[in-house]
Amino acid sequence: MVEDEKKLHTPEFLLGLGQHAHKFVLSIAPVGTSVTLQIEIGNELDHYKRHLAYVILPDGSCLNETIVANGYARATGDYYCAELPKYQALQLRAMQKKQGLFKYISRI
């Protein structure tokens, strides 16, 4: 860890953001919630070989969309998905309204 990170408490700050996001996701989809995974052909894995999917909740809503719209996830262009433009618009709106993690930071 570099000296600047120690002074700014960056690891603790980032851990705190992760805990806020985790709490939000659990408020929407508690442990044990039955979900459906939808996978886009050609976009199954990220560059770390992690599986990518849309998480559909029992009420038919998409968890991915919900967490982006509420400011608890980013819609990065690092990975393409059919919903990327929509997710980027939702992220911009969340940033402008300072929702979710955007309450604590101006840009992530």
C-alpha positions, 0 to 999 in steps of 0.5 A: 500500500502506498503512503497516500493510500494509508493517509487517505484510508482508501482501502477502508473507504472502498470496503465501506462502499462495498458494504453499502452496495452489499446491504442494498442488494440483500435488501432486494434479494435476500439470501435464498431468493430464487432467481433466473439467470439470463446469459447473452450469447457471446457475452458469457465471460469477462476477461477474468473468466467470471460468468456474466448474466442478467439476474431476474428476480421473482417479480420479473425485475432485473437485479442488474438494472436495479442496482445500477439505477440506484447507484450501487453499480457502474455501467462500464463499457469494459464489457458489452451487453445489449443493455449497456446504453440503457444502463449507462443512462441509468448510471448517469441519472443516479450520479446526477441525483447522488443516489446510492454510492454517489452520495459519497463520491462524485465519480466512480 
